[in-house]
C-alpha cells in the first residue's frame, strides 16, 4: 500500500520547479502531464496471476528530479546483451496520399525510421536513440538501474544528465519535456506461448492501463538478469503504468510489444537483432556516466526540425518543378508532420518550419504525436505551394 500511495502523489510532489534568473518564462505544462486517458471500454473478465519478479533484496529507491543519482561505481565488466529495436507505426486506414513516387517515399521512410540501440547488463540497461525521426537528438541515452525507479537522461554527447522519474517518458518522447504524468493501475493477463523470435521461445503477456492495451512477447535469456526487467519498466512507463508492475521475471527480455492506445493509434516495439557480449564494459552502462554533469534545467526549447535534408527532399522526384510547404503549430502539443505516410519533421507549439524543395503537386499531410497516441490526427490533402497547421486551423500561406 505504501508503494501505491507513493506513486499516487508522485506527480504532485515533483511537478513544481523554480526557474532560474536567466531562464525564459516557463511554458504551460505538457498536455501529456495533465491528460487522464479515458477508461477502456473493455477490460479482461479474468486476470491471470502476475509473475513474480523475485526477491532481489530491498525495493528500489524513487529517483527525484532535483536530486542527483549516486555515483554508479559498483559495476564490473562482464556478460551482457545488445539489441536493435525498431519502432514502427502501422499506417492508419484512409491515409492520405499525394503525387510523390512510392519508391522514393519508401527509401525516405527507411532513412528516418526511429529505432533504439539497447544494451543490457544484469542490473543496468541503456537505450540509445537511433534514426532521425525522434523529437530528441539522435544519440540521446536513457540509462536505467535496478536499484532505482527512474534513471538518467544523458545528452550533449554524454556530458550532461537529468534525472528521469516514473511517469515522465510519454511527455519526454511526445513533447521533449520531463513533466510527470499520472500513473494508473495496470492489469495483467497471461497469454500462453508466443511466437519464436530471434531464435528464442517467448511467452505472451497482456497488460491493460487506462492509456493503452498492450501485448508483450517475453523471452528467457541466459544471464540477462534484471536488464530485461528494466526494459519492461521503460515500456510500462509509456503506458503510464507504475514501475513496480510485475510484467517481466528476472532473466526475461521483451522482444516484441504492440501498444494500442486508448484514443487511437498503435506503436510496435520490435527487436530485430540480439547478440550476447562477454565483455560488456561497465562504464557503458553506468547510470549516470562517470564524467557527466547533473542538471536540473529543462531541455533546450526549439521551434521544430526536419528529418530530411534539402538535397534528400529534392531527390524525391528530381528534375521537376519545386514548391514550398509551410508547417506551423497553433496547438498546445508538439506534433510530427507525416507527408504521404512518411515522417518529415516536427513543430513545437507556436513554431514554424518551411520546406522549400518539395516536388510541385498534391501531398497528404498528417499531424501525429511521436507515440501516435493523440485522440485526433488532423488530415489534409494539399496542392503545393501550401501551408498546414497542426491544430487543424486554416494556415493560409
Buried (B, 14 or more C-beta within 10 A) or exposed (E): EEBEEBBBEBBEEBBEBEEEEEEEEEBEBBBBBBBEBEEBEEEEEEEBEBBEBEEBEEEBEBBBBEEBBEEBEEBEBBBBBBBBBBBEBEEBEEEBEBBBEEEBBEBBBEBBBBBBBBBBBBBBBBBBBBBBBBBBBEBBBBBBBBBBBBBBBBBBEBEBBBBBBBBBBBBBBBBBBBBBBBBBBBBBBEBEEBEEBBEBEBBBBBBBBBBBBBBBBBBBBEBBBBBBBBBBBBBBBBBBBBBBBBBBBBBBBBBBBBBBBBBEBBBBBBBEEBEBBEEBBBEBBBBBBEEBEBBBEBBEEBBBBBBBEEEBBBBBBEEEEBBBBBBBBBBBBBBBBBBBBBBBBBBBBEBBBEBEBBBBBBBBBBBBBBBBBBEEBBBBEBEBBBBBBBBBEEBEE
